[in-house]
Every structure is written in structure tokens, then in C-alpha cells.
């Protein structure tokens, strides 16, 4: 029978793992979303890289998704592209990010 301390340690380790996975999925989702937006707008490689950097710089605080959608909507609108459903694209990127990380988890050295 595991001791209380062992169980507590196991729960803490699982929580830490789950939080790290959530963060990695969110970061990968945002990056995929920025690449999707750049491809939709047919941006040059340098403009795509700038968009990805700008998207990844958006604070991961409360309201992150809304800020992300608003930022990309402004970029797309500035380029005359307003017909995309950004919420659906973001959700799809989230599913893809989760699938990628489950199929090929990053090595610990890649995370740091």
C-alpha cells in the first residue's frame, strides 16, 4: 500500500505533467495557427516568421485566445481577407497540436 506521501508526490507529478502538456499544446496550437494565417494570406517567408513571433509573444494570461483571435483578425483584415472563420481554424490547430504531441512527444532537452 503506497504511503500518503507517495500518493501526494504522484498527484503533484501528474499535475505538473498535465500543466506542462497543456502549455506545450497551447504554444504549438498558436504556432500552427500563425502558420495557417500566413498561408491563407500568402505571406512571404519573412512576413510569416514575423507573424509567428508576434503571435507567440501574445501573453498567455486570461483572455489569451480572444487576444490571439483579435490580433489575427486585424492582420487578415489589413490584408483584405475577412471571410475566414478564425475560431474554427484555431480549434482545428488545437486538435492538430494535441495529436502531434501525443504521437511524438518532445524530448526533455527540446522543451527546455
N, C-alpha and C positions, 0 to 999 in steps of 0.2 A: 504494500500500500504506500503510495507516494506521500511524503510529508506535506504539510501545509505550505512550507517554504518552497518546496519543489513545484507544487501546483501553482503557487503565486508567480514563481520565476517563469514557468511555462506560459502562463497567461500574459505576462509582461512581454515575453519574447514574441508571442503571436501578435500582440497588439503592435509592437514595433515593426514587425514584418509587414503586417497589413497596412500600416501607415506609410511605410516606405513604398510598398507596391502601389498604393493609391497615388502617391506623389509621382512615381515613375509613369503611371498610366496617364495622369493629367499632363505632365510635361510632354510625353510622346504624342498625346492627342493634340495638344496645342501646336506642336511642330508639324504634324501631319496636316492639320487644319490650315496652317500658314502656307504650306506647300500646295495644298489644294487650291487655296485662294489665288496664289501666284500662277498656277497652271491655268486656272479659269480666266485670269486676266492676261495670260500670255506675257508675263513679265520677263525681262532679261534675267540672266543668272545673278547679276549683282543686285538688281532690284528684289529678286526673290530672296537672296541672302539677307538683305536689309529688312525685308518684311518678316522673315523668320526671327531675326534678332529682336525686332520691335515687339513681336507677339510674345516671345519668351521673356521679355522684360516686364510684361504686364504683371502687376503684383498678384500673388496667389492668396490674397486676402478675401474676405467676404465680398461677394459681388463680382468675383473674377470672371465667371462665364459671361455675365452681362457686359462687363467692360471689354472682354475679348470680342464678343459679337458686335458691339457698338464700334470698336476700332476697325474691324474688318469690313463692316458695313460702310463706314466712312471711306475707307480705301477703295472699295468696289464702286461706291457712288462717284467718287472723284474720277474714276476711270470709265464712267458711263455704264456700269454693269450693275443693274439693280434687281434683276429677276431671280437671283439665286436664293434658295431657302437655306439660310445660314444655320439655323437651328438643327435642321436635318443633317446638314453636312457635318456639323460639329458632333452630333450624336454618332454618325457613321464613323468619324475619325476616332471617337472614343472606343467604339466597338473594335475597330481595327487595332488600335493601340493595345487594348487589353489582350486581343488574340495574339499579337506579336510577342508581347511579354510573357504570355503563358507558354507559347511554343518555343521561344528562345530567350529565356531569362538572361539578363546581362550578367557578366562575371562581376564579382565584387570590385575588382580593380576598375571596371568600366563605370561603376556607379560613383566612385569617388573621384 
